[in-house]
């Protein structure tokens, strides 16, 4: 899924023939350096992933703003959404190991 096309929702006039065409104008790769991408289909899945993302931000492993994205249609697949967020690459190994062991405890 590394080459999946992606579109960010942008404000644009409504198109009667296809109301979604106007939002699908910005093309870029889903994967970006120093970022993780999580792809999901159902809103309930998105809510659950956001809980995990918020926890990892609190722990200092992720940073920055969470990008909420709508993916372009792929052959036979529509309605995919994604989160993309930066990984905190400045976390030292000792601290990361401590967070990992705490996560398994509880």
Beta strands, then each sheet from edge to edge (+ up, - down):
strand 1: 5-7
strand 2: 28-29
strand 3: 35-40
strand 4: 62-71
strand 5: 81-87
sheet 1: 2+ 1- 4+ 5- 3+
end
